[in-house]
Structures are given as C-alpha cells and as structure tokens.
C-alpha cells in the first residue's frame, strides 16, 4: 500500500515536470507568463509532496504499531502465564486493533528507517527540482 502512494507520487511528479520542462526548453525566450506557470506548478508540487509525506507517515505509524503489538503478543505467548493473571490481561490488550490507538508504540527500530525513506522520496525530488529551476533561470539570463 505505501509503495503505491510513493510510486504514484514519483510518477506524477517526474512525469508532469518532465513534460513541462521539455515543452519549456523548446520555447527559447521564456516570458513572464512561463515563470508564473512554473511557479504555480511548483507550489502544487510542494503541496502534493507534503500531502504525500503526511499520508506516508500516518500509514507507517499505524503499520509499526501493529508490528510492535504483534511482537509483544508473540513474546507474551512464549512466556509462561503468571498465576496472578497479569500476562493474560496483557495478552488480551494485544489482541485489540492497534493501528488506531494513539500511543507511541510504533517507535521501534524499523520505524525510523521507514520514515527516513519516506522523507527522502518526497523531499529529494523537490530539492532537485528547485535547484534545476534556479539553474535554468540562471542559464536563461546568462545566455541570450
């Protein structure tokens, strides 16, 4: 599921900007109307990236809450039950739906790596696009 969101973002981002930049490079002198179109599309891309990153982070948190709960459940099943019934209460707690709880149980080692991958996927294309647009404007102004 998460890779569907990520690959959809990357497809729209690079496909859309590739077509736009190709058509802009065919128009030799860029006018102010071209800059306003590129600026508007850059703002749309930024909004799309932040929305995708938010959806990504939300899904990853829920996924890792379930993984952490499953790990705890398996640990509880491996440990013999106490005579006072404390393990049974914890076992029942782990059997409820964990993805919708609002706790920090998702902060296990795999979560930070997955979150970092998501940030890279959404922020690196924006950074490279901004650098490319600045470079394009500089070259356009230097070369007649």
C-alpha positions as CSV (number, residue, x, y, z in Angstrom):
1,X,0.0,0.0,0.0
2,X,2.7,2.5,1.0
3,X,4.7,1.9,-2.2
4,X,1.5,2.5,-4.2
5,X,1.3,6.0,-2.7
6,X,5.1,6.6,-3.1
7,X,5.3,5.3,-6.7
8,X,2.2,7.3,-7.6
9,X,3.7,10.5,-6.3
10,X,7.0,9.9,-8.1
11,X,5.2,9.0,-11.4
12,X,3.1,12.2,-11.2
13,X,6.0,14.3,-10.1
14,X,8.6,13.3,-12.6
15,X,6.2,12.7,-15.5
16,X,4.5,16.0,-15.1
17,X,7.6,18.0,-14.6
18,X,9.4,16.1,-17.4
19,X,6.7,17.1,-19.9
20,X,6.6,20.6,-18.7
21,X,10.3,21.2,-18.8
22,X,10.6,19.6,-22.2
23,X,8.0,21.9,-23.6
24,X,9.6,24.9,-21.9
25,X,13.0,24.1,-23.3
26,X,11.5,24.2,-26.8
27,X,10.4,27.8,-26.2
28,X,13.7,29.7,-26.4
29,X,13.0,33.1,-24.8
30,X,10.9,32.4,-21.7
31,X,8.5,35.2,-20.8
32,X,6.9,36.2,-17.5
33,X,3.9,34.1,-18.2
34,X,6.1,31.0,-18.3
35,X,7.6,31.8,-14.9
36,X,4.2,32.2,-13.4
37,X,3.1,28.9,-14.7
38,X,6.2,27.2,-13.4
39,X,5.8,28.9,-10.1
40,X,2.2,27.8,-9.8
41,X,3.1,24.2,-10.6
42,X,6.0,24.3,-8.2
43,X,3.5,25.3,-5.4
44,X,1.2,22.5,-6.4
45,X,4.1,20.1,-6.4
46,X,5.1,21.2,-2.9
47,X,1.6,20.8,-1.7
48,X,1.4,17.3,-3.3
49,X,4.7,16.3,-1.7
50,X,3.7,17.5,1.8
51,X,0.3,15.7,1.5
52,X,2.0,12.5,0.3
53,X,4.5,12.7,3.1
54,X,1.7,13.1,5.7
55,X,-0.2,10.1,4.3
56,X,3.1,8.1,4.2
57,X,3.9,9.0,7.8
58,X,0.4,8.2,9.1
59,X,0.4,4.8,7.3
60,X,3.9,3.9,8.6
61,X,3.0,4.8,12.2
62,X,-0.1,2.6,12.0
63,X,1.9,-0.2,10.4
64,X,4.5,-0.2,13.0
65,X,2.0,0.0,15.9
66,X,0.6,-3.3,14.5
67,X,4.1,-4.8,14.2
68,X,5.1,-3.8,17.7
69,X,1.8,-5.2,19.1
70,X,2.4,-8.5,17.2
71,X,5.9,-8.7,18.6
72,X,4.6,-8.2,22.1
73,X,1.8,-10.7,21.5
74,X,4.3,-13.3,20.4
75,X,6.5,-12.6,23.4
76,X,3.6,-13.0,25.7
77,X,2.7,-16.3,24.1
78,X,6.3,-17.5,24.6
79,X,6.4,-16.5,28.3
80,X,4.5,-18.8,30.7
81,X,1.4,-17.2,32.2
82,X,1.7,-15.9,35.7
83,X,-0.5,-17.3,38.5
84,X,-2.0,-13.9,39.2
85,X,-3.2,-13.5,35.6
86,X,-1.1,-10.4,34.6
87,X,0.1,-12.0,31.4
88,X,-3.5,-12.8,30.4
89,X,-4.5,-9.2,30.8
90,X,-1.6,-8.0,28.7
91,X,-2.4,-10.8,26.1
92,X,-6.0,-9.5,25.8
93,X,-4.7,-5.9,25.4
94,X,-2.5,-7.0,22.4
95,X,-5.5,-8.7,20.7
96,X,-7.3,-5.4,20.1
97,X,-6.9,-3.3,16.9
98,X,-3.6,-1.5,17.5
99,X,-3.3,0.6,14.3
100,X,-5.9,3.2,15.5
101,X,-4.5,3.6,19.0
102,X,-2.9,7.0,19.8
103,X,0.3,5.8,21.5
104,X,3.9,5.8,20.7
105,X,4.3,2.0,20.5
106,X,5.3,2.4,16.8
107,X,8.7,3.8,17.7
108,X,10.6,0.6,17.2
109,X,13.9,0.4,15.2
110,X,12.4,-0.3,11.8
111,X,10.1,2.8,12.1
112,X,12.9,5.4,11.9
113,X,14.4,3.8,8.8
114,X,11.0,3.6,7.1
115,X,10.2,7.2,8.0
116,X,13.6,8.3,6.6
117,X,12.9,6.5,3.3
118,X,9.6,8.3,3.0
119,X,11.2,11.7,3.7
120,X,13.8,11.0,1.0
121,X,11.2,10.0,-1.5
122,X,9.2,13.2,-1.0
123,X,11.8,15.8,-0.3
124,X,14.7,14.9,-2.7
125,X,12.7,15.4,-5.9
126,X,11.5,18.8,-4.6
127,X,15.1,19.8,-3.8
128,X,16.4,18.7,-7.2
129,X,13.5,20.4,-9.0
130,X,14.2,23.7,-7.2
131,X,17.9,23.5,-8.0
132,X,17.1,22.7,-11.6
133,X,14.7,25.6,-12.0
134,X,17.2,28.0,-10.4
135,X,19.9,26.7,-12.8
136,X,17.5,27.0,-15.8
137,X,16.7,30.6,-14.9
138,X,20.4,31.5,-14.4
139,X,21.4,29.9,-17.7
140,X,18.5,31.7,-19.4
141,X,19.6,35.0,-18.2
142,X,23.3,34.4,-19.0
143,X,22.9,33.0,-22.5
144,X,20.9,35.2,-24.9
